[in-house]
């Protein structure tokens, strides 16, 4: 599998888990918060290992990656919505 295919596979697995938690009665805001927390913990682990913590500059770098990712997703979503409106 390519990196992009692996990325989509992992993304879909996280969404499946989030939907499973929602279906088990957990509020979607809590599910979202837990996903964000888990992602932040994992981002810290990637950068510093199990024993480290991010300095403020490291937090800023992670926030910027999240921002770019969210902006990219929103751009793709808007394009898809516009295309579906034309059809």
C-alpha positions in Angstrom: 0.0 0.0 0.0 1.2 3.5 -0.7 1.6 6.1 2.1 -1.6 7.8 1.0 -3.5 4.5 1.0 -2.1 3.7 4.5 -3.1 7.2 5.6 -6.6 6.8 4.5 -6.8 3.3 6.0 -5.7 4.7 9.4 -8.0 7.7 9.2 -11.0 5.4 8.4 -10.1 3.1 11.3 -10.1 6.1 13.7 -13.5 7.3 12.3 -14.9 3.7 12.7 -13.8 3.7 16.3 -15.2 7.1 16.9 -18.5 6.0 15.4 -18.5 2.9 17.5 -18.0 5.0 20.7 -20.8 7.3 19.6 -23.1 4.3 19.0 -22.3 3.1 22.5 -23.8 6.3 23.8 -20.8 8.5 24.3 -21.4 12.1 23.4 -19.7 13.0 20.2 -18.0 16.0 21.8 -16.4 13.7 24.3 -15.3 11.3 21.5 -13.8 14.3 19.6 -12.0 15.5 22.7 -10.6 12.0 23.4 -9.4 11.7 19.8 -7.7 15.1 20.1 -6.1 14.1 23.4 -4.9 10.8 22.0 -3.5 12.5 19.0 -1.7 15.1 21.1 -0.2 12.3 23.3 0.9 10.5 20.2 2.4 13.6 18.6 4.4 14.2 21.9 5.5 10.6 21.9 6.8 10.8 18.3 8.7 14.0 19.0 10.1 13.2 22.5 9.6 9.5 23.2 7.8 8.1 26.3 9.8 10.2 28.8 9.8 13.6 27.2 7.5 16.6 26.9 7.2 19.3 24.2 8.6 22.8 24.8 6.3 25.7 23.7 8.1 25.7 20.3 7.3 22.0 19.8 3.6 22.7 20.8 3.5 25.4 18.2 4.9 23.0 15.5 2.2 20.4 16.3 -0.5 23.1 16.3 0.7 24.2 12.8 0.6 20.7 11.5 -3.0 20.3 12.8 -3.9 23.7 11.3 -2.6 22.7 7.8 -4.3 19.3 8.0 -7.6 20.8 9.0 -7.3 23.6 6.3 -6.5 21.0 3.7 -9.5 18.8 4.7 -11.8 21.7 4.6 -10.6 22.8 1.2 -11.2 19.3 -0.2 -14.6 19.1 1.5 -15.7 22.4 0.0 -14.6 21.4 -3.4 -16.5 18.1 -3.1 -19.6 20.0 -1.9 -19.4 22.4 -4.8 -19.0 19.6 -7.3 -22.0 17.8 -5.9 -24.1 20.9 -6.1 -23.3 21.2 -9.8 -24.5 17.6 -10.4 
